[in-house]
Amino acid sequence: MAPQERVVLRLRSVSMRYAAGAEVLHDIDLTLKAGSFRFLVGPSGAGKTSLLRVIGLSVPISRGSITLFGRDVAGLDPGQLARLRRRIGIVFQDFRLLDHLTAFDNVALPLRINGVSEDAVSRLVSELLAWMGLETLAPLPPPELSIGERQLVAVARAVITRPDLLLADEPLSNVDTQRAERLMYLFTELHRRGTAVLLATHSNELLQRHRFPILEMVAGRLRSGSLSSPLAAVD
């Protein structure tokens, strides 16, 4: 099987609820192949963030099945799930940076968890922060950074390992136009090199400039479409 044909993610009839509440996701079917890029759109409360949390294995599902990198996640032990998570880069809306670590060490954390040597960590993190214009922020902890700077650090942490799957929840919402374009260049380069990218956004301008296929969340249900025809197939 060619790398670009490899299935990275498959959801089948997935539903999810928080605790004992009503379901917030209903019968989601989704397949992402290596190197695919999808925008995830929909109004606030439609379920976009919940879907990303399900895919990132942050919350359990109530029905259906999830297959990641060829493994059905049902029944996997904590160690096996942790190994799958290491292949996923996630940009959360609340960033989830560790306040007691510097910006450098936040970005370095996934590499260190993966056992990368300190020489390689120093080189890779320094190069990425410099490319993103963040080198002067490397020694600062997140509380000393602006919201936009924290978002950039969160993106850097998510992509530093060149993950097989990147989940990004409004990753451009707090940065200026120039930096947003640089981040989109980074995401599209990862996609060209084989990373499957699922990016949630409210920006119609972003959808117009980058004509990747669109997945739309409507009241907890997923449908696929395009700018011209919301119900047109994308695969």
N, C-alpha and C positions, 0 to 999 in steps of 0.2 A: 504494500500500500504506500503510495506517495505521501510525503509528510503533510502536504496541504489537504489530503483526503482523510487524514486521521481524525476521528471523532474525539474531541476533548471533553465535551459535556453532553449528556442526554438526560432530560427530564421527561418522565412519562406520567401523566395524570397526577401531577403533584399539587397537593393542597396543603395549607398551613394555617394554624391558629396560634395566637399567643395565649398560653395558660388555658383557662377554661372558656375563653371568649369565642366569639363567632369567627369563622374562617375569614382570613384576609387575602388568601390566594386560593383560586379555584381551578382545578384540573388543568394545570400548566403543562404544555408540551413544548419542548425546546431542544434543538440540537445545534451545537456549535462545533465547527471543525477547526483544526489548526489553521492559523492565519486568517480566520474570519474576523470581521469587524461589524458590530451592530450598535446602533444608537438605540437606547431605551427611553421612550418618551411617555408622557401621560400626566394628568393633573396631580397636584399634591393629594396624597391619600389614596392614590390608585393602586399602590402596592409595589412601586419600583424598588424602594429600599428593602422591603421585605423579601422580594425576589432575590436581590443581590445577597442578602444575609443567608437565605436558603442555599444558594449556590456556593457561597463561601463557607458553608458548614458551621455557621454561627448559631443557627436555630434549627430545631428538628422539624420534620414535616409530619403532618397528620395522616396523609394518604399518598400513594404513588411511589415512584422509585427515582433515585438519582444515581447516575453512573458518571464517574469522573476518571478520566485517563484510563478507561477500560475496566474500572473497578466499581462494582455495585457497593455503595457506601453502607448499605444495611448490613449490620452484623460485624463490621470492621471494629477492631479493638482500638483504644485510644492512641496507641502508638502508630497504627496504620493510618488513622485519620490525620494525625499530626503530620505524617510524611506527605499525605495528599495536600494538606493546607500549605506546605512549604512550596508547592508548585503553583500557588495562586498568589497574585499580588492584588491587594485591596486598598482602595482609597475611600475612606469613610467621610461622610459629611462632617462628623465631629472630630476628624483627624486621628484621634486615639494615640497621640504621641505620648511618650513617657516624660513627664515634667522633670524628673530627677536626672535625666540624661541630656547631654548636649545635642544640638542638631546633628552633628557628625555621628554621634553614637546611636541616635535614633535610626539614621539611615543605615548604619553599619550592622544593626541588630540582626536582620535576616541572614546576612552573610555569615556572621558569627555563629548563629544557630545552625547553619549548614556546614560548619566546620572549616570555613575558608581561612587560610593563613592570614596573620595580621599584616604581613607585607602586602598581600593582595587586597585586603580590606582597605588599607590606607590608600593604595593607588586607586582602586575602583571608586571609593567614596569621594576622594578628593577630585577626581576627574569629573564625576557627575555633578558634584556641587559647583565646580568651576563652570561647567557648561551651562548650568542653570542660573549662574550669576549669584550663587549663594555662598561663595567661599569665605566671605568675611563673617558670615553668620555661623560657621561651623562650631565655634566654641560656646555658643550661646544656648541656654535651655529654652524650650518652647515658650514659657511665660514671658520671656523678653522679646519675643518675635511678634510681628503684626499678624493679623488673621491671614492675609495673603501669603506671608512668608511661611507660616505654619502649614498652609495648604501645599506650598511647593515642597517643603520638607516631607510631608506625607506622601506626595507623589513620588519623590525620589526614593523613599523607603520601599514603596510598592513595586518599583521597576528595577531596583538595583540588582536583583537576581535574574533579570530577564525571564520572568515567569512564563509558564505555558499558558496560563489564563490570567487576564487582567480584568478586574471588576472595579469600575470607577464611578462613584456616586457624586455627580455634579463637581468634577475635579477642576473646572475652570471658573467657578462662580465667584471667587474672591480675588482674582488676579487681573491685571490690566491686559489690554488687547495684545500687546507685543509678547508678553509672557504666555498668554493663552495660545497664541500661534506656535510658540516654541514647544509648548507641551503637546499640542496636537501633532506637531512634527515628530516628537518623541513617540507618541502613541502609534502613529502610522508606521514609523520605522520598526517598532516592535511587531506590529501586525504583518509587515512585509517579511520579517524574519521568522514568522511562524507562530507568534503569540496570538491566541484568540482574545479579542477585546470586546467587552460589553460595557458601554459608557452611557450612564443615565444623564440626561440633560433636559433643561427647559428652554434652551436657546434655539429659536428658529433660525437666527443668523448662522449659528454653527451648522445646523442641518443643511442650510442652503450652500454654504461654502464647501462642505465636505460631504459628498453625496454617497455616503454609505447606507446600506439598507437599514430600515427602521422597524423596531418592534414597539408596539404600543400597549401600555397597560390601561385597561378600562375596568374600574370597579373590581380589581383583583383578578381579572382575566387578561390573557395575553393574546394579541393578534398581530399579524405582520402586515407591513404595507410600505408605502413610499410617500413622498411629498405630494405627488399628483393623485395617487389612489391609495388611501389608507388600508384597503383590504387586498391589495395586490400581493402576490406571493413574493418572497425574497430569496428563496433557495431554488 
